[in-house]
Amino acid sequence: HYPLRRQRQMCIRDRDPAKPNDFIHGHWTFVDMNAEEKPAKRSDDRSVDYSQIHFKIRLAHEAFQSGAMTIFVPLFVICLASCALLFLDPGKVASYSSPRLGGTLTLILTTIALKFSLSKQIPTLHYMTLTDLLMIITISMLVLSLISSSIYIWLYTEKSQPVAIKFNQTVRLLYPVLFASVVAVSYTHLRAHETEAD
């Protein structure tokens, strides 16, 4: 581990403390920083006083580049791909069952990987953000698509083919509408909650 630790130390030393942007990851820009000294008491001995320095750092967020290009466009493409997979009909071509189920599972794993990738660019917050909400909705809808595809294949092979075809047609129509509706309702609810908090 020594070479790796030494490399990290050299990397930190190479950064200029007078340039805060060198220490900021993602689409954020340093605005200003101030410090305030406040009194505090030791947790193990309340009779002992000491001073704490509280730092406040303001960052500006590059909304379009970080929001649209990094979050919304990939999730929109994933949504379109999941809708397109529903039009692979294993009832007409048996070999379509594998890409339909496998493709949906791949989209789920892709969304989870995107979430972990974005966590390196977005600060950790202790409340629900729009990014978190969209990720949860996307993964939930993809799981629902995977389950509905499995039900369709089961109905077609084990039960009634006409019922299976009707079910598949209904899913094709309702899935994108439900996806968009859940996103819209959740976004409205989140914005209303943020307004009340302010």
C-alpha positions, 0 to 999 in steps of 0.5 A: 500500500505504500506506493499508492499512499505516496502517490496520493500524498504527491497528488495532494501536494501538487494541488495549489491551496489557493485554487479551491477548484483543484479540490472540487470534483464534478460540475461544481465551482467554488464561490466563497468560504468563511469561518466562524468560531463557536464555543463548545463543550466536551462530550465526556466532561461538560465543564470543559469548554473549547472553541470550534471553527465552523467552515461554510463553503458555497459552491455554484452548480453547473445545472445544464451540464451536470443535470441534463447531460449527466443525469437526465439524458442517460435516464431518458435513454434508459427509459426509451430502451426499456419501452422498446424492449417491450416490443420484442414479442417472444410469442411471435419469435421465441428467441426474443424472450432472452434479449427482452429479459436480458436487456431489461436486466442489463438496464437495471444494472446500468442504472445502478452503475450510473448511480454509483458513478454519479455519487462521486460527482454529487455531494452526499446529502442527508435528504432525498434529491431529484437525482435519488428520486429519478434513480429509484423510480427508474430502477423500480419501473425496470423491475416492473418491466422485468416482472411483466415480461416474465408474466407474459412469457409464462402466460403465453407458454403455460396458460392462454395465448390470447390472454397473454397477447392482450396482457402484453398489448396492455403493458406496452400502452400503460408502461410509458404512461405510468413511467411518465406519470410517476416521475411527474407526480413524484417531482411535484411532490418533491418540489412541494416538500422543498417549498414547505421546508424553505 
